[in-house]
Amino acid sequence: MLRIEKDSGGCVTKLRLSGRIQSDQIASIQSEMGDDCTSKILDLREVMLVDLAVVRFLITCEDEGIELLQCPPYVREWMLRERAEGAQPGSPDSD
């Protein structure tokens, strides 16, 4: 189960995510981040489990300038592997 705690101050939106994040919850996270603040932060300290779609979503977030705080080491490693695989010629995601 995913818990989202939102903290907005100034023009910074920070979401503290806790628990298990599954692909069907990405829209909820995007909705919570959908304000006009220029600085957005996802605090992943209490995230226990993610799936592949969430890893790809987090990569996109980072590419869009969203800061990932306290990212669990296994999630960071998975993100690095996904980025590397996506950059290899002939991979299904490189089309």
Secondary structure, 3 states (H helix, E strand, C coil): CEEEEEEEECCEEEEEEEEEECHHHHHHHHHHHCCCCCEEEEEEEEEEEECHHHHHHHHHHHHCCCEEECCCHHHHHHHHHHHHHHHCCCCHHHC
